[in-house]
Amino acid sequence: MPLYKETARDVYLKAGSKGVALHCDPLVKRGFEQPQWYLDKRSFNIRIRAETVKQFLGDLKFENMLDIGCGDGSISVPLLTPNNRLTLLDMSETMLSIARSRIPSELASQVQLVNDHFMQARLAPRSYELIICCGVLAYVDDTRSFVEKLLSLLKPGGSVIIECTDSSHPVSYLGRLVGRTRSLIIPPKFPLVLHSSSDVIRTFTRLGFRRCGAFRYSLPPPGVRTLLSQDSLYKTVRAGFGTPSHNRFPWLGDECIYHFKHADSKGERVVGSESRALAVKD
Ligand SMILES: C[S@@+](CC[C@H](N)C(=O)[O-])C[C@H]1O[C@@H](n2cnc3c(N)ncnc32)[C@H](O)[C@@H]1O
């Protein structure tokens, strides 16, 4: 039976019981074609991601940027200036049109919109100095191929900012337990692919990346998320975990945002108007 005829609950239960990741792109695409459930309930987290990306980058300037799974554009559109270019890529047409509506009209000619699956998208090799990818790895079952393609698009010495949920963290275990119980009543839209943060770091390191920024935090538990406003949720996370420059209790966090730089083949040159690479311990 083709996957798209299965319900999300069927796929979720199968994935859970076999402990394997299933290819569920049609379900993911369908889930994000009507993205209000995500945009309304996770705007506090989108804000944290956008601020983290800005803080990682500081004064660095990039001429050509790519945002994979750009969603509503909140993370990368604010990085647009009259002097750079941005490619917004998302397989959800709806998300991409929301992202388009955020682009200031005077900068519209500097933005390319790509409505495609990342692994199928035809993008110019070695053309981006900065690639952002937040909230996408949870739908990627072959991380190695994904990161290899990402690397093929990056200019030598370029930067990648990637987000993942650390599946090996106790907070993540608890979240899955709640999710499994909830799925008996409300079928999930799609299953999530599990990645541990150490696997993600290992994949990037083996491909020649060096980690130069990290921010770890956890989302408030599901029950609390329904009670508090988005603004209060944002303040709760900030009060508990601080900011990338002062990350409190990172060991309590299963949400990870990493900044990686790729070593230039000629040496450790970092692309950007100012090199402020810092070695970061896990
Ligand atoms: C959880 S949202 C994250 C959006 C945004 N990056 C953020 O952090 O708020 C995931 C987005 O990635 C898109 N997406 C997931 N897998 C993708 C893929 N393989 N290729 C392109 N877009 C993808 C979805 O359509 C969705 O808009």
PDBQT file of the ligand as one rigid body, heavy atoms in Angstrom, charges set to zero:
ROOT
HETATM    1  C1  LIG A 301       9.311  22.315  11.820  1.00  0.00    +0.000 C 
HETATM    2  S1  LIG A 301       9.251  23.322  10.400  1.00  0.00    +0.000 S 
HETATM    3  C2  LIG A 301      10.625  24.379  10.685  1.00  0.00    +0.000 C 
HETATM    4  C3  LIG A 301      10.479  25.700   9.972  1.00  0.00    +0.000 C 
HETATM    5  C4  LIG A 301      11.571  26.712  10.335  1.00  0.00    +0.000 C 
HETATM    6  N1  LIG A 301      12.850  26.313   9.837  1.00  0.00    +0.000 N 
HETATM    7  C5  LIG A 301      11.608  26.888  11.840  1.00  0.00    +0.000 C 
HETATM    8  O1  LIG A 301      12.602  26.500  12.468  1.00  0.00    +0.000 OA
HETATM    9  O2  LIG A 301      10.644  27.409  12.387  1.00  0.00    +0.000 OA
HETATM   10  C6  LIG A 301       9.902  22.244   9.166  1.00  0.00    +0.000 C 
HETATM   11  C7  LIG A 301       9.811  22.834   7.763  1.00  0.00    +0.000 C 
HETATM   12  O3  LIG A 301      10.700  22.111   6.928  1.00  0.00    +0.000 OA
HETATM   13  C8  LIG A 301      10.036  21.714   5.761  1.00  0.00    +0.000 C 
HETATM   14  N2  LIG A 301      10.705  20.472   5.355  1.00  0.00    +0.000 N 
HETATM   15  C9  LIG A 301      10.811  19.329   6.068  1.00  0.00    +0.000 A 
HETATM   16  N3  LIG A 301      11.564  18.438   5.404  1.00  0.00    +0.000 NA
HETATM   17  C10 LIG A 301      11.948  19.053   4.243  1.00  0.00    +0.000 A 
HETATM   18  C11 LIG A 301      12.736  18.645   3.138  1.00  0.00    +0.000 A 
HETATM   19  N4  LIG A 301      13.305  17.446   3.104  1.00  0.00    +0.000 N 
HETATM   20  N5  LIG A 301      12.897  19.502   2.109  1.00  0.00    +0.000 NA
HETATM   21  C12 LIG A 301      12.320  20.726   2.143  1.00  0.00    +0.000 A 
HETATM   22  N6  LIG A 301      11.572  21.173   3.174  1.00  0.00    +0.000 NA
HETATM   23  C13 LIG A 301      11.389  20.347   4.211  1.00  0.00    +0.000 A 
HETATM   24  C14 LIG A 301       8.569  21.581   6.146  1.00  0.00    +0.000 C 
HETATM   25  O4  LIG A 301       7.736  21.752   5.036  1.00  0.00    +0.000 OA
HETATM   26  C15 LIG A 301       8.428  22.694   7.155  1.00  0.00    +0.000 C 
HETATM   27  O5  LIG A 301       8.059  23.911   6.573  1.00  0.00    +0.000 OA
ENDROOT
TORSDOF 0
